[in-house]
Each structure stands twice: as structure tokens, then as C-alpha cells.
Amino acid sequence: MTIRPLGSTKLFQPLRLGKFQLKHRIVLAPLTRCRATEESPGVYVPNGLSVEYYTQRATDGGLLISEASPIHRYAVGYPRVPGIFTQSQIEGWHRVTDAVHTKGAFIICQLWHVGRASLPKWLDGRKPLSSTDVALKGSAFDGTVYGNNPPQKMTVRDIKETVQQYVNASKNAVMAGFDGVEVHCANGYLPDQFLNDNINQRTDEYGGNIENRCRFPLDIIKAVTSAIGADKVGVRFSPFSYFQDTHDSNPVEHWVYICKQLASMPAKNKPIYVHMIEADSGFEPDIGVREKLEAMLVRLSGVSAEKAQSLSDQDLIARFTLDPFRKALEGSDIKLITCGGLTRDTAVQKVENNKADLVAFGRLFISNPDLPNRLKDGEPFAEYDQKTFYEAQPMSHGYLDYPCYESAISGR
């Protein structure tokens, strides 16, 4: 089968993103890989594996977004995930950024606070923080039931202190050589726990209507842009996500509002991009994409379950586009990155039809460290092994041992 080379498409046209002059539109999505070295409980440091992993995926004029990096010791929720809150972590990340820059690439640090998606056992006995005391459903990866460990509802003082932790982490990222930061407001983690009304049951200025539920994420973005410069800041959202038991009663209206707020910010606070996850990304492991979209369509549009079930996959997915959010950003020079379940064809369509400015790949970038070149030259993809996404022995397995295409065909 002949594979279409994409080197002549808009995917490989240059783009100005804030202060970055990109040479192509293909982005490494943030990917939790759990390969960092444990220095002490809850403190994990990037190591030599991290350096090689990111260097493998760096291309001249390309953009990489790091794995989500906890901003504070008590923002942690998973083992072997490198943070950005200690000097050793800053030094470990600096080795990564130096290597990436040597190849001419740019790298952004995704700032992470997991909120209620943590447990006291990982937080020195402290309760995890959240917008309210509503526990996450289900169990953690080690089998611990989240419902037996409900979070602590944040006070206004907690909120202010957490905003400052984001500021500190953003400054640390700059010291570590990152070209910028991405504020992780997606996938059911702490800022998303304020955004979604199935979780946020507050009655103060941080809960209730859409404006109030957007306040905490917007406070973070304003503080971080003021601290390190708006030309170094992006933000990630997942308006249609069900991951980590999140869903909103009106995601289109809600995220259109927050996008308009970002678009209307003064230049000193306006982020350079919004990174959004597609509704059909298939990210949720416990619910099928079609089942999720059918339920959402019934809830939001009032159509019957039978009608939703009768729609083709293509028609169903078309009901949940990122177009309203793209439109809300128009005229602001805030670029849109789209991510989730993209293929060769859909990635090209996104940028050539002006549905997005850049496209981010996750799983395909895991198994194809030379993904931009494979897309450019029409080379086949290597298949990924999902069993090694988060852990493997040795730790390099499924992490560093996917070959580039030239090496794969030559046997080198």
C-alpha cells in the first residue's frame, strides 16, 4: 500500500507560536511514562533515560510538551513522575532541555496538580485537595478505593497558596531551561475539578455559575503569565472528557466562555496557545468513545437514546467538534493545538481546513520517535505496546527501544 508523503502539506509549513519559530506543526503531546528516579518519597527526578527519550523525539524547529510534572510535593499522585519543585528536579530537567535544544527543538513543561486523584499514602498522610470533598469514583492503580479517601475542600487561602505554587513551578521550569509552560487544566485534575459542575459544588466565588468555576484556572494563568511572560505560557483543556469522573452539564457554553476570557486578556496575560483534547480521543479506559458521546448527546441536546444510537460514528463525532472554541479564540492570535486519536489524514485535515494550527500526537509518538519524518516522507508507523506505557522492566523497554524507520528497515 502506498502511503501519501505529507511534506508538501500545511503540516510542514512554518508557524510563529509566540516567540517560537516552528518549522512544522507536529507536537509531542504530554505523556506520563513513569520512568523517573525516586530521590525520596514523592520526589522523582528526570534521569538519563529521560534525556534520551526526549532527545529521540526532538526535531529542528519542532515542539515538545513534557510529561505532566507535579508543581509541589503535595500535588503528586503517581509514582516515578518527575516533578518541578526541587533543585535536583530542576537540574535533571536541565539536562533534558539542553539535549533537546541541541537538536534545534523547543520544549514546554506541563504543570500538574492532580488534586483529588491522589491519596494520603502518597502525600505524607495529608488529604488531597479539591474544589469540594467529592471523592473520585473507582480505585487507584494500586487498588485503593478513592471513596474511602475523600479529598479536602480547598479554602480560599488554599486556593491562593496553590496559585503561588504554580507560579513557583513556572519559574523553576524557566530555570530548568524550558522554553515555556503549559498549565494542565484538563482530564479531571485540580483545575478541571473546579471547571466541571459534576464535581464543583462550591457556593462561594469559586463555584456555582460558569464565571465562578473558571475563576481558579484563570487566576493561575494570570499569575503564571505575570511571573514568566505570556509568550511562555499555554493551557490545556478537555471540555468533552469523562476521564477521572469529570463531565460538565454544558461544556460548549462553558469552554467557549473561558476561551473568550483568554482571548480578551491584555497582552501581558494572554497565553500563546490553547491545547484541546478531541471528544473522540478514546482516552477514557473505562468507557467506549461511542458510549460516551451518545450519553453526552442525550444529556446536552435532549435527543432520545434511540436517536443517538441510530447515528453513524461519523455523524455522532461531528456533533462534538472543537469549532466553537476555535471561533471563540479568533482574532486573539492564540493558537489552537488539537490532540486525541489523530491519524495521518485527520491531522492534515485539521490544519488545512483551519480547524487547528498544530496537531499533537501521543501514542504514535511513543512508538515512532521519528514521527514527523515518517509523516513527511510517507513511511509506515510502528505499532505501540500499551502494556509498556507506564511501566516495564527494564525501564528502557517500551521507552527507548522503538527504532527510527531507517534503522528499522536496515536492521541497525
Secondary structure as a PSIPRED ss2 file (coil, helix, strand):
# PSIPRED VFORMAT (PSIPRED V4.0)

   1 M C   1.000  0.000  0.000
   2 T C   1.000  0.000  0.000
   3 I C   1.000  0.000  0.000
   4 R C   1.000  0.000  0.000
   5 P C   1.000  0.000  0.000
   6 L C   1.000  0.000  0.000
   7 G C   1.000  0.000  0.000
   8 S C   1.000  0.000  0.000
   9 T C   1.000  0.000  0.000
  10 K H   0.000  1.000  0.000
  11 L H   0.000  1.000  0.000
  12 F H   0.000  1.000  0.000
  13 Q C   1.000  0.000  0.000
  14 P C   1.000  0.000  0.000
  15 L E   0.000  0.000  1.000
  16 R E   0.000  0.000  1.000
  17 L E   0.000  0.000  1.000
  18 G C   1.000  0.000  0.000
  19 K C   1.000  0.000  0.000
  20 F E   0.000  0.000  1.000
  21 Q E   0.000  0.000  1.000
  22 L E   0.000  0.000  1.000
  23 K C   1.000  0.000  0.000
  24 H C   1.000  0.000  0.000
  25 R C   1.000  0.000  0.000
  26 I E   0.000  0.000  1.000
  27 V E   0.000  0.000  1.000
  28 L E   0.000  0.000  1.000
  29 A C   1.000  0.000  0.000
  30 P C   1.000  0.000  0.000
  31 L C   1.000  0.000  0.000
  32 T C   1.000  0.000  0.000
  33 R C   1.000  0.000  0.000
  34 C C   1.000  0.000  0.000
  35 R C   1.000  0.000  0.000
  36 A C   1.000  0.000  0.000
  37 T E   0.000  0.000  1.000
  38 E E   0.000  0.000  1.000
  39 E E   0.000  0.000  1.000
  40 S E   0.000  0.000  1.000
  41 P C   1.000  0.000  0.000
  42 G C   1.000  0.000  0.000
  43 V E   0.000  0.000  1.000
  44 Y E   0.000  0.000  1.000
  45 V E   0.000  0.000  1.000
  46 P C   1.000  0.000  0.000
  47 N C   1.000  0.000  0.000
  48 G H   0.000  1.000  0.000
  49 L H   0.000  1.000  0.000
  50 S H   0.000  1.000  0.000
  51 V H   0.000  1.000  0.000
  52 E H   0.000  1.000  0.000
  53 Y H   0.000  1.000  0.000
  54 Y H   0.000  1.000  0.000
  55 T H   0.000  1.000  0.000
  56 Q H   0.000  1.000  0.000
  57 R C   1.000  0.000  0.000
  58 A C   1.000  0.000  0.000
  59 T C   1.000  0.000  0.000
  60 D C   1.000  0.000  0.000
  61 G C   1.000  0.000  0.000
  62 G C   1.000  0.000  0.000
  63 L E   0.000  0.000  1.000
  64 L E   0.000  0.000  1.000
  65 I E   0.000  0.000  1.000
  66 S C   1.000  0.000  0.000
  67 E C   1.000  0.000  0.000
  68 A C   1.000  0.000  0.000
  69 S E   0.000  0.000  1.000
  70 P E   0.000  0.000  1.000
  71 I C   1.000  0.000  0.000
  72 H C   1.000  0.000  0.000
  73 R H   0.000  1.000  0.000
  74 Y H   0.000  1.000  0.000
  75 A H   0.000  1.000  0.000
  76 V C   1.000  0.000  0.000
  77 G C   1.000  0.000  0.000
  78 Y C   1.000  0.000  0.000
  79 P C   1.000  0.000  0.000
  80 R C   1.000  0.000  0.000
  81 V C   1.000  0.000  0.000
  82 P C   1.000  0.000  0.000
  83 G C   1.000  0.000  0.000
  84 I C   1.000  0.000  0.000
  85 F C   1.000  0.000  0.000
  86 T C   1.000  0.000  0.000
  87 Q H   0.000  1.000  0.000
  88 S H   0.000  1.000  0.000
  89 Q H   0.000  1.000  0.000
  90 I H   0.000  1.000  0.000
  91 E H   0.000  1.000  0.000
  92 G H   0.000  1.000  0.000
  93 W H   0.000  1.000  0.000
  94 H H   0.000  1.000  0.000
  95 R H   0.000  1.000  0.000
  96 V H   0.000  1.000  0.000
  97 T H   0.000  1.000  0.000
  98 D H   0.000  1.000  0.000
  99 A H   0.000  1.000  0.000
 100 V H   0.000  1.000  0.000
 101 H H   0.000  1.000  0.000
 102 T H   0.000  1.000  0.000
 103 K C   1.000  0.000  0.000
 104 G C   1.000  0.000  0.000
 105 A C   1.000  0.000  0.000
 106 F E   0.000  0.000  1.000
 107 I E   0.000  0.000  1.000
 108 I E   0.000  0.000  1.000
 109 C E   0.000  0.000  1.000
 110 Q E   0.000  0.000  1.000
 111 L E   0.000  0.000  1.000
 112 W E   0.000  0.000  1.000
 113 H C   1.000  0.000  0.000
 114 V C   1.000  0.000  0.000
 115 G C   1.000  0.000  0.000
 116 R C   1.000  0.000  0.000
 117 A C   1.000  0.000  0.000
 118 S C   1.000  0.000  0.000
 119 L C   1.000  0.000  0.000
 120 P H   0.000  1.000  0.000
 121 K H   0.000  1.000  0.000
 122 W H   0.000  1.000  0.000
 123 L C   1.000  0.000  0.000
 124 D C   1.000  0.000  0.000
 125 G C   1.000  0.000  0.000
 126 R C   1.000  0.000  0.000
 127 K C   1.000  0.000  0.000
 128 P C   1.000  0.000  0.000
 129 L E   0.000  0.000  1.000
 130 S E   0.000  0.000  1.000
 131 S C   1.000  0.000  0.000
 132 T C   1.000  0.000  0.000
 133 D C   1.000  0.000  0.000
 134 V C   1.000  0.000  0.000
 135 A C   1.000  0.000  0.000
 136 L C   1.000  0.000  0.000
 137 K C   1.000  0.000  0.000
 138 G C   1.000  0.000  0.000
 139 S E   0.000  0.000  1.000
 140 A C   1.000  0.000  0.000
 141 F C   1.000  0.000  0.000
 142 D C   1.000  0.000  0.000
 143 G C   1.000  0.000  0.000
 144 T C   1.000  0.000  0.000
 145 V E   0.000  0.000  1.000
 146 Y H   0.000  1.000  0.000
 147 G H   0.000  1.000  0.000
 148 N H   0.000  1.000  0.000
 149 N C   1.000  0.000  0.000
 150 P C   1.000  0.000  0.000
 151 P C   1.000  0.000  0.000
 152 Q E   0.000  0.000  1.000
 153 K E   0.000  0.000  1.000
 154 M C   1.000  0.000  0.000
 155 T C   1.000  0.000  0.000
 156 V H   0.000  1.000  0.000
 157 R H   0.000  1.000  0.000
 158 D H   0.000  1.000  0.000
 159 I H   0.000  1.000  0.000
 160 K H   0.000  1.000  0.000
 161 E H   0.000  1.000  0.000
 162 T H   0.000  1.000  0.000
 163 V H   0.000  1.000  0.000
 164 Q H   0.000  1.000  0.000
 165 Q H   0.000  1.000  0.000
 166 Y H   0.000  1.000  0.000
 167 V H   0.000  1.000  0.000
 168 N H   0.000  1.000  0.000
 169 A H   0.000  1.000  0.000
 170 S H   0.000  1.000  0.000
 171 K H   0.000  1.000  0.000
 172 N H   0.000  1.000  0.000
 173 A H   0.000  1.000  0.000
 174 V H   0.000  1.000  0.000
 175 M H   0.000  1.000  0.000
 176 A C   1.000  0.000  0.000
 177 G C   1.000  0.000  0.000
 178 F C   1.000  0.000  0.000
 179 D C   1.000  0.000  0.000
 180 G E   0.000  0.000  1.000
 181 V E   0.000  0.000  1.000
 182 E E   0.000  0.000  1.000
 183 V E   0.000  0.000  1.000
 184 H E   0.000  0.000  1.000
 185 C C   1.000  0.000  0.000
 186 A C   1.000  0.000  0.000
 187 N C   1.000  0.000  0.000
 188 G C   1.000  0.000  0.000
 189 Y C   1.000  0.000  0.000
 190 L H   0.000  1.000  0.000
 191 P H   0.000  1.000  0.000
 192 D H   0.000  1.000  0.000
 193 Q H   0.000  1.000  0.000
 194 F H   0.000  1.000  0.000
 195 L H   0.000  1.000  0.000
 196 N C   1.000  0.000  0.000
 197 D C   1.000  0.000  0.000
 198 N C   1.000  0.000  0.000
 199 I C   1.000  0.000  0.000
 200 N C   1.000  0.000  0.000
 201 Q C   1.000  0.000  0.000
 202 R C   1.000  0.000  0.000
 203 T C   1.000  0.000  0.000
 204 D C   1.000  0.000  0.000
 205 E C   1.000  0.000  0.000
 206 Y C   1.000  0.000  0.000
 207 G C   1.000  0.000  0.000
 208 G C   1.000  0.000  0.000
 209 N C   1.000  0.000  0.000
 210 I H   0.000  1.000  0.000
 211 E H   0.000  1.000  0.000
 212 N H   0.000  1.000  0.000
 213 R H   0.000  1.000  0.000
 214 C C   1.000  0.000  0.000
 215 R H   0.000  1.000  0.000
 216 F H   0.000  1.000  0.000
 217 P H   0.000  1.000  0.000
 218 L H   0.000  1.000  0.000
 219 D H   0.000  1.000  0.000
 220 I H   0.000  1.000  0.000
 221 I H   0.000  1.000  0.000
 222 K H   0.000  1.000  0.000
 223 A H   0.000  1.000  0.000
 224 V H   0.000  1.000  0.000
 225 T H   0.000  1.000  0.000
 226 S H   0.000  1.000  0.000
 227 A H   0.000  1.000  0.000
 228 I H   0.000  1.000  0.000
 229 G C   1.000  0.000  0.000
 230 A H   0.000  1.000  0.000
 231 D H   0.000  1.000  0.000
 232 K H   0.000  1.000  0.000
 233 V E   0.000  0.000  1.000
 234 G E   0.000  0.000  1.000
 235 V E   0.000  0.000  1.000
 236 R E   0.000  0.000  1.000
 237 F E   0.000  0.000  1.000
 238 S C   1.000  0.000  0.000
 239 P C   1.000  0.000  0.000
 240 F C   1.000  0.000  0.000
 241 S C   1.000  0.000  0.000
 242 Y C   1.000  0.000  0.000
 243 F C   1.000  0.000  0.000
 244 Q C   1.000  0.000  0.000
 245 D C   1.000  0.000  0.000
 246 T C   1.000  0.000  0.000
 247 H C   1.000  0.000  0.000
 248 D C   1.000  0.000  0.000
 249 S C   1.000  0.000  0.000
 250 N C   1.000  0.000  0.000
 251 P H   0.000  1.000  0.000
 252 V H   0.000  1.000  0.000
 253 E H   0.000  1.000  0.000
 254 H H   0.000  1.000  0.000
 255 W H   0.000  1.000  0.000
 256 V H   0.000  1.000  0.000
 257 Y H   0.000  1.000  0.000
 258 I H   0.000  1.000  0.000
 259 C H   0.000  1.000  0.000
 260 K H   0.000  1.000  0.000
 261 Q H   0.000  1.000  0.000
 262 L H   0.000  1.000  0.000
 263 A H   0.000  1.000  0.000
 264 S C   1.000  0.000  0.000
 265 M C   1.000  0.000  0.000
 266 P C   1.000  0.000  0.000
 267 A C   1.000  0.000  0.000
 268 K C   1.000  0.000  0.000
 269 N C   1.000  0.000  0.000
 270 K C   1.000  0.000  0.000
 271 P C   1.000  0.000  0.000
 272 I C   1.000  0.000  0.000
 273 Y E   0.000  0.000  1.000
 274 V E   0.000  0.000  1.000
 275 H E   0.000  0.000  1.000
 276 M E   0.000  0.000  1.000
 277 I E   0.000  0.000  1.000
 278 E C   1.000  0.000  0.000
 279 A C   1.000  0.000  0.000
 280 D C   1.000  0.000  0.000
 281 S C   1.000  0.000  0.000
 282 G C   1.000  0.000  0.000
 283 F C   1.000  0.000  0.000
 284 E C   1.000  0.000  0.000
 285 P C   1.000  0.000  0.000
 286 D C   1.000  0.000  0.000
 287 I C   1.000  0.000  0.000
 288 G C   1.000  0.000  0.000
 289 V H   0.000  1.000  0.000
 290 R H   0.000  1.000  0.000
 291 E H   0.000  1.000  0.000
 292 K H   0.000  1.000  0.000
 293 L H   0.000  1.000  0.000
 294 E H   0.000  1.000  0.000
 295 A H   0.000  1.000  0.000
 296 M H   0.000  1.000  0.000
 297 L H   0.000  1.000  0.000
 298 V H   0.000  1.000  0.000
 299 R H   0.000  1.000  0.000
 300 L H   0.000  1.000  0.000
 301 S H   0.000  1.000  0.000
 302 G C   1.000  0.000  0.000
 303 V C   1.000  0.000  0.000
 304 S C   1.000  0.000  0.000
 305 A H   0.000  1.000  0.000
 306 E H   0.000  1.000  0.000
 307 K H   0.000  1.000  0.000
 308 A H   0.000  1.000  0.000
 309 Q H   0.000  1.000  0.000
 310 S H   0.000  1.000  0.000
 311 L C   1.000  0.000  0.000
 312 S C   1.000  0.000  0.000
 313 D H   0.000  1.000  0.000
 314 Q H   0.000  1.000  0.000
 315 D H   0.000  1.000  0.000
 316 L H   0.000  1.000  0.000
 317 I H   0.000  1.000  0.000
 318 A H   0.000  1.000  0.000
 319 R C   1.000  0.000  0.000
 320 F C   1.000  0.000  0.000
 321 T C   1.000  0.000  0.000
 322 L C   1.000  0.000  0.000
 323 D H   0.000  1.000  0.000
 324 P H   0.000  1.000  0.000
 325 F H   0.000  1.000  0.000
 326 R H   0.000  1.000  0.000
 327 K H   0.000  1.000  0.000
 328 A H   0.000  1.000  0.000
 329 L H   0.000  1.000  0.000
 330 E C   1.000  0.000  0.000
 331 G C   1.000  0.000  0.000
 332 S C   1.000  0.000  0.000
 333 D C   1.000  0.000  0.000
 334 I C   1.000  0.000  0.000
 335 K E   0.000  0.000  1.000
 336 L E   0.000  0.000  1.000
 337 I E   0.000  0.000  1.000
 338 T E   0.000  0.000  1.000
 339 C E   0.000  0.000  1.000
 340 G C   1.000  0.000  0.000
 341 G C   1.000  0.000  0.000
 342 L C   1.000  0.000  0.000
 343 T C   1.000  0.000  0.000
 344 R H   0.000  1.000  0.000
 345 D H   0.000  1.000  0.000
 346 T H   0.000  1.000  0.000
 347 A H   0.000  1.000  0.000
 348 V H   0.000  1.000  0.000
 349 Q H   0.000  1.000  0.000
 350 K H   0.000  1.000  0.000
 351 V H   0.000  1.000  0.000
 352 E H   0.000  1.000  0.000
 353 N C   1.000  0.000  0.000
 354 N C   1.000  0.000  0.000
 355 K C   1.000  0.000  0.000
 356 A C   1.000  0.000  0.000
 357 D C   1.000  0.000  0.000
 358 L E   0.000  0.000  1.000
 359 V E   0.000  0.000  1.000
 360 A E   0.000  0.000  1.000
 361 F E   0.000  0.000  1.000
 362 G C   1.000  0.000  0.000
 363 R H   0.000  1.000  0.000
 364 L H   0.000  1.000  0.000
 365 F H   0.000  1.000  0.000
 366 I H   0.000  1.000  0.000
 367 S H   0.000  1.000  0.000
 368 N C   1.000  0.000  0.000
 369 P C   1.000  0.000  0.000
 370 D C   1.000  0.000  0.000
 371 L H   0.000  1.000  0.000
 372 P H   0.000  1.000  0.000
 373 N H   0.000  1.000  0.000
 374 R H   0.000  1.000  0.000
 375 L H   0.000  1.000  0.000
 376 K H   0.000  1.000  0.000
 377 D H   0.000  1.000  0.000
 378 G C   1.000  0.000  0.000
 379 E C   1.000  0.000  0.000
 380 P C   1.000  0.000  0.000
 381 F C   1.000  0.000  0.000
 382 A C   1.000  0.000  0.000
 383 E C   1.000  0.000  0.000
 384 Y C   1.000  0.000  0.000
 385 D C   1.000  0.000  0.000
 386 Q H   0.000  1.000  0.000
 387 K H   0.000  1.000  0.000
 388 T H   0.000  1.000  0.000
 389 F C   1.000  0.000  0.000
 390 Y C   1.000  0.000  0.000
 391 E C   1.000  0.000  0.000
 392 A C   1.000  0.000  0.000
 393 Q C   1.000  0.000  0.000
 394 P C   1.000  0.000  0.000
 395 M C   1.000  0.000  0.000
 396 S C   1.000  0.000  0.000
 397 H C   1.000  0.000  0.000
 398 G C   1.000  0.000  0.000
 399 Y C   1.000  0.000  0.000
 400 L C   1.000  0.000  0.000
 401 D C   1.000  0.000  0.000
 402 Y C   1.000  0.000  0.000
 403 P C   1.000  0.000  0.000
 404 C C   1.000  0.000  0.000
 405 Y H   0.000  1.000  0.000
 406 E H   0.000  1.000  0.000
 407 S H   0.000  1.000  0.000
 408 A H   0.000  1.000  0.000
 409 I H   0.000  1.000  0.000
 410 S H   0.000  1.000  0.000
 411 G C   1.000  0.000  0.000
 412 R C   1.000  0.000  0.000
